[in-house]
């Protein structure tokens, strides 16, 4: 029996991340494949989930650098 992990905040879906950055979910999936973004969890069905804090940190870094990751 596995014990489910409880996260400090709700996890984000790729669509949520895409909306945050103003890109498509295909772009988010490409970022994951390229290693620019790592999900904190992949469900048994293969669905990726992200921590809001990680996404906000990445968004802040992206804005400081003056561009997005494509």
C-alpha positions in Angstrom: 0.0 0.0 0.0 1.4 3.4 -1.0 0.7 6.5 1.0 -0.4 9.4 -1.2 1.7 12.5 -1.0 0.0 15.7 0.0 1.2 18.9 -1.7 1.2 22.3 -0.1 -0.9 23.7 -2.9 -3.0 22.2 -5.7 -0.9 20.9 -8.6 -1.1 22.5 -12.0 -2.0 20.8 -15.3 -0.2 21.5 -18.5 -3.1 23.7 -19.6 -2.7 25.8 -16.5 1.0 26.2 -17.2 0.3 27.1 -20.8 -2.2 29.8 -19.8 0.3 31.3 -17.3 2.9 31.7 -20.0 0.5 32.5 -22.9 1.5 29.5 -24.9 -0.2 26.2 -26.0 -0.1 22.9 -24.2 2.0 21.6 -27.1 4.7 24.2 -26.2 4.6 23.2 -22.5 5.0 19.5 -23.6 7.9 20.5 -25.8 9.6 22.3 -22.8 9.2 19.1 -20.8 10.8 17.0 -23.6 13.7 19.4 -23.9 14.3 19.4 -20.2 13.3 23.1 -19.6 10.5 22.2 -17.3 10.0 19.1 -15.1 6.7 17.9 -13.7 6.7 17.1 -10.0 4.3 14.2 -10.6 3.3 12.0 -13.5 0.0 10.2 -12.9 -0.3 6.5 -13.7 -2.1 7.6 -16.9 0.9 9.7 -17.9 -0.6 13.1 -17.1 2.0 15.7 -15.9 1.4 17.9 -12.9 3.5 20.9 -11.8 4.0 22.8 -8.6 2.7 26.4 -8.7 5.8 27.7 -7.0 8.1 26.1 -9.6 6.0 27.7 -12.4 6.0 31.1 -10.7 9.8 30.9 -10.3 10.2 30.0 -13.9 7.9 32.8 -15.0 9.9 35.3 -12.9 13.1 34.1 -14.4 11.7 34.2 -17.9 10.5 37.8 -17.5 14.0 38.8 -16.1 15.7 37.2 -19.1 13.4 39.2 -21.4 11.8 36.3 -23.2 10.1 32.9 -23.2 11.3 29.4 -23.8 10.3 28.0 -27.1 
